[in-house]
């Protein structure tokens, strides 16, 4: 479980001091909950997010445990280091919007024909309760050739989950290499 601390100072000096000490600044919020200004050790946060199996992951801030989902993050434009992250508390039976990652499976036929797999939508926006939302969308690209696309409407419908992206939007396509 990822351990965090409450930030006493939310000003510029306090933020800079925490970043110098290796902390990642985070805002934790949820429907009907009070916002929490927190900070996590940068390396522990990255390790936790990369190794999670589900969309939500557990954290503990000053003894209070909760499951959270990454809603957005801010990275430094030059170094790429994380500066700030927004975490939303995943409350059971509360319908909310989530960004679910798209994962391609298999090796496309189009790769042998000088094509490239292009993920037009690395994340799909869905609306539903956290227990109904999948941890990822797996798209099989093995039978796709150059010029083929998989659209949002080609994905398997999930009960009690509404796709927020238009059904005509391409998710994955095989494009011709230049």
N, C-alpha and C positions, 0 to 999 in steps of 0.2 A: 504494500500500500504506500502511496506517495504521501510523504509528510510535508506539511507547509507551516508557515508562520503567518500571524496577522501583522500587517504593516501598521505601525503607530503613526508614522508620518507619511502622508500621501503627496508631499510637496516634491519639488525638483531635487533638493539636496538629499532628502531621504532616499529617493529613488536611485540617484547616482551612487550613493553609498552602498545600497543593496546590490546593485549591478556590479560594482567593484569587488564585492565579496562573493560573487558567483551566483547570485540569485536571479530568478526570472520573475518579473512583476506579473501578477494575475488579478483579474476581477472575476469574482464568482457571484452569479446571480441566478434567480429562478422565479417562477410565477408565485407571487404571494410571499416571497422570502426577502429578507433584508440583504442588500449587497454586502459582500465581504471583500475587503482589499487585502490580498494575501501575497506571499512570495514563496517560491519553491527553489530548491537547489537546481541549477540549470541542467547538470548532467543526469540527475535522478529523474527529472521531468522528461527529458528526451528519451531516456532508456524505457521509462514506463509507457510513453505514447507509442514508441516503435514496437514494443513487445506485447501490446494489448490484443486480445482475441475478439473483443466485442466493441461496439461503438462507445459505450460508457465504461469508465474505469473508476475505481475507488480512490478517494483521497481522504486525508485527515488534516484538518486545520484546527489547531489549539484544542485537540481532543474531540472535535465534532467530526464524525464520519459521514461521507456522502458520496454518491455516484455522480460523476460529471461527464459532460461531452464537450469537446473542443468546438467552439462556435467560430472563432476567428483568432488570428494572431498577426503580429506585426514583426517583420524582420528588418535588420539593418540593410540599407540598399547596397552597400559596398561589401561588407564582410559576410552578410547572410546570417549573422547571429540573431537569435530570437531576442526581441526587446520586451514584448508584452503579449499576453494571451488572455482571451475571454473564455471562461468556462461556464457552461450552463448546467445547473443541477438537473439531473434526469429523474423527474418525479414520476412514480408509477401512476397510470391512468390519467395523466395530463397530456392532452393533445397539443403538440408543439411542432415546429419546423426543425428538421435535422438535415445536415449535409452528409450523405452516405458516399463513401469512396467507390470508384469503379475499378475492377481488377480484370485484366484480360487473361484468358486461359487458352493454352495451346499455341501452336505455331501456324500462322496463316499461310495458305498456298501462295498468296500474293508476295510473300517475302522472297520466294524463289524466282518470281517474275520481276525483280527489281523494284519492289514496293516497300513501303514503310507503314507500320501500324501507328495511326494517329488517334490519340484520345482527345476528342473535341471537348468532352465534359469529364474531367477527372473526378468530379463529385456531382451527384444528382441530389436535388432538393426534394425532400419528401415531407409529408405532414402526417403525424400519427402519434400514438402513445409509444413510449420507449420499448415496451415489451413486444410490440408488433413490428418495429422497424428492424430491417436486417442490418448486420454489421458491415456488409459490403455487397455490391452487385457484381457477380461473376459473369463475364460475357465470353462465350466460346468463339474464337476467331479462326478455328482450324479450317473451315470450309469457305473462308472469305478470300477473294482474289482482288487484284487492283481495280479500284473503282467501286467496290462494295462498301456498304455502310450498314450499321445497326442503329436503328432509331429508338427513341424512348418507347414508342408503341410496340416494338419487337420484344421488349422485356416482359418477363412473366409477371402478371398482376399479383400483388400481395394483398390479402384480405385486411381490411381496416387501415390501409395505408394509401394516401393519395399522392400521386406524383405531381409536383408543382411545376416541372418543366413541361413545355408544350410537347405533344406527342409526335410532332414532325421534326424535332431536333435530333441531329445525329450525335450519337454518343461515342462510337468507335468507327473508324473507317480505315481502309487501306488506300494510301495515296501513292502516286508514282514518284519515285526518287528522282531528284534533279541531277 
